[in-house]
Amino acid sequence: MMKPIRECQLLFIAGVEGSGTTLMLQLLDRVPDYVSLGGNFISDGYQETGERFNELTERLWKYPAPSPQEHKDILLSINDLVVGKDINTVVYKRSYPFSGRSLIPKLGDIYLMGKGHRIILMRRHFFENVNSILRRNFEDNIDSALSRIYLGYRHLYKQIHSQIQSEKDFLTLDYQRLVDDGLKQSEISEIIDFLHLPPSFLTTWGQMIRKPNKIRSVTQRNLF
């Protein structure tokens, strides 16, 4: 028994390269009724569906833009993709900017996927973000790295301010708080509530968030 994406919640994790989007995605991969599709991280058992999701979103955001009818048909095809019957949330993660500027996700289209929507914005101190992509060889000089991160945040915030539909469906998380400082119990509760997770995750999942060393060991393997 399978369930179409149109019957699932869609969680969009956004940020710039090196801001912690993949770290958040890996934390969410522990949630039984979540599945990750799209981008370069696809949950086990969903490779074919994820590749099809990527193919359809590339057609959706290509340049030149598809015709209005083609745009409608692509969104219909995305919503017709199926996941397991026990899956309630489809997670889609992308980082800004992209190598192909014409393939940048549009929040207006994200709102047309699934039956409900939440957006997590991962945010990191600007210069730490720059240092991260230099360290990982995404850029080989400081000027290019500064420009890359600046343009990524600029485009992302322009979309958020112009296309966000409801503030209650939007949550900003600071990378430094998540990794270096740890989070207060009330902040973890806010995340758990926002993600519609069962109360048990307040302990099991929250403990991992509160262990900076454990998360730092993940980031050092370039998983964010």
C-alpha positions in Angstrom: 0.0 0.0 0.0 1.4 3.3 -1.1 0.5 7.0 -0.5 0.9 9.9 -3.0 2.9 12.9 -2.1 -0.3 15.0 -2.3 -1.4 13.3 0.9 1.8 14.1 2.8 3.2 17.2 4.5 6.2 18.7 2.8 9.1 20.0 4.8 11.5 22.2 2.9 15.0 22.7 4.5 16.7 25.8 3.0 20.0 27.5 3.6 23.2 28.4 1.8 26.1 25.9 1.3 27.7 25.0 4.6 24.9 26.4 6.8 23.9 23.1 8.3 21.1 22.0 6.0 22.5 18.4 5.6 23.1 18.2 9.3 19.4 18.9 10.0 18.4 16.5 7.3 20.5 13.7 8.9 18.8 14.4 12.3 15.4 14.1 10.6 16.4 10.9 8.9 15.9 9.2 12.3 12.2 10.0 12.3 10.3 6.9 11.2 7.5 8.6 9.2 9.8 11.0 7.4 11.3 10.3 4.0 13.9 12.5 2.2 13.5 13.1 -1.6 15.3 15.4 -3.9 18.7 17.1 -3.9 21.6 14.8 -3.3 20.2 13.0 -0.2 17.6 10.4 -0.8 16.3 8.0 1.9 17.1 4.3 1.6 14.6 2.5 -0.6 13.5 5.6 -2.4 16.3 6.0 -5.0 14.0 5.7 -8.0 11.4 8.0 -6.6 14.0 10.5 -5.5 15.6 10.6 -9.0 12.2 11.1 -10.5 11.5 13.9 -8.0 14.8 15.6 -9.1 14.0 15.2 -12.7 10.6 16.8 -12.4 11.8 19.7 -10.2 14.6 20.4 -12.8 12.0 20.6 -15.5 9.9 22.8 -13.2 12.6 25.4 -12.6 14.6 25.2 -15.9 15.3 28.2 -18.1 13.4 29.1 -20.2 10.4 28.4 -17.9 7.9 25.8 -18.9 4.5 26.9 -20.3 1.7 27.4 -17.8 0.1 24.1 -18.8 3.5 22.2 -18.6 4.1 23.8 -15.2 0.7 22.5 -14.0 1.4 19.1 -15.4 4.8 18.8 -13.7 3.4 19.7 -10.3 0.6 17.1 -10.8 3.3 14.5 -11.6 5.3 15.4 -8.5 2.2 15.1 -6.3 1.4 11.7 -7.9 4.7 10.2 -6.8 4.2 7.6 -4.1 5.9 6.9 -0.8 5.2 4.2 1.8 1.7 4.3 3.5 3.2 5.1 6.9 5.1 8.2 5.6 3.5 11.4 6.7 6.2 14.0 5.8 8.4 14.3 2.7 11.6 16.3 3.3 13.2 18.3 0.5 16.5 19.9 1.2 18.4 22.4 -1.1 21.2 24.8 -0.5 21.7 28.2 -2.2 23.2 29.2 -4.6 23.2 26.5 -7.2 25.6 25.8 -10.1 22.7 26.2 -12.5 20.9 29.4 -11.6 17.9 28.3 -13.6 17.3 25.4 -11.3 16.7 27.4 -8.1 13.6 26.2 -6.2 10.7 28.7 -6.0 8.8 28.8 -2.7 5.6 29.5 -4.6 5.9 26.1 -6.2 6.9 24.4 -2.9 3.6 25.5 -1.5 1.9 23.5 -4.3 3.5 20.2 -3.4 1.9 18.0 -0.8 -1.1 19.0 1.5 0.7 21.1 4.1 4.0 22.9 4.3 6.8 23.8 6.7 10.0 25.6 6.0 13.2 25.4 8.1 15.9 28.0 7.3 19.3 27.0 8.5 21.4 30.1 9.2 25.2 30.5 10.1 27.5 33.3 10.9 28.5 34.8 7.6 32.3 34.5 8.0 32.1 31.0 9.5 30.0 30.1 6.5 32.6 31.4 4.1 35.4 29.6 6.0 33.3 26.4 5.7 33.1 26.4 1.9 36.8 27.4 1.6 37.8 24.5 3.9 35.7 22.1 1.8 37.1 23.4 -1.5 33.8 24.6 -2.8 35.8 27.8 -3.7 39.5 28.3 -3.9 39.8 32.1 -3.0 38.2 34.4 -0.5 36.6 36.8 -2.9 34.7 34.0 -4.7 33.7 32.5 -1.4 32.4 35.8 0.0 30.4 36.4 -3.2 29.0 32.9 -3.3 27.7 33.1 0.3 26.4 36.7 0.0 24.5 35.9 -3.2 23.1 32.7 -1.7 21.7 34.5 1.4 20.5 37.5 -0.7 18.5 35.2 -3.1 17.1 33.1 -0.2 15.9 36.1 1.9 14.4 37.8 -1.1 12.3 34.7 -1.7 11.3 34.3 1.9 10.2 37.9 2.2 8.2 37.9 -1.1 6.8 34.4 -1.1 6.4 33.1 2.5 2.7 32.5 3.1 2.5 32.1 6.9 5.0 32.8 9.6 3.7 29.9 11.6 4.9 27.5 9.0 8.5 28.9 9.1 11.3 28.3 11.5 14.9 29.7 11.6 17.6 27.7 13.3 21.1 29.1 14.0 23.9 26.6 13.2 26.1 28.0 16.1 23.3 27.4 18.6 22.8 23.9 17.3 26.4 22.8 17.3 28.5 25.1 19.6 26.2 26.4 22.3 23.5 23.7 22.6 19.8 24.4 22.9 17.6 25.1 25.9 14.8 22.6 26.6 12.2 25.2 25.5 14.0 25.6 22.2 14.1 21.9 21.6 10.4 21.7 22.4 9.7 24.4 19.9 11.5 22.4 17.2 9.7 19.2 18.2 6.3 21.0 18.0 7.1 22.6 14.7 8.1 19.3 13.2 4.9 17.6 14.5 7.0 14.9 16.2 5.7 12.7 19.1 6.7 13.8 22.6 9.1 10.9 22.9 11.5 12.7 20.5 11.9 15.5 23.1 14.2 13.1 24.9 15.7 10.7 22.3 16.2 13.2 19.5 16.7 16.2 21.8 19.7 14.5 23.5 21.6 14.3 20.3 21.0 18.0 19.6 22.3 18.9 23.1 25.6 17.0 22.5 27.8 19.5 20.6 30.8 17.1 20.4 28.7 14.3 18.8 27.3 16.7 16.2 30.7 18.3 15.6 32.1 14.9 14.8 29.4 14.6 12.1 30.2 18.0 10.6 33.9 17.2 10.4 33.1 14.4 8.0 31.7 17.1 5.7 28.1 15.9 6.1 26.6 19.4 6.2 
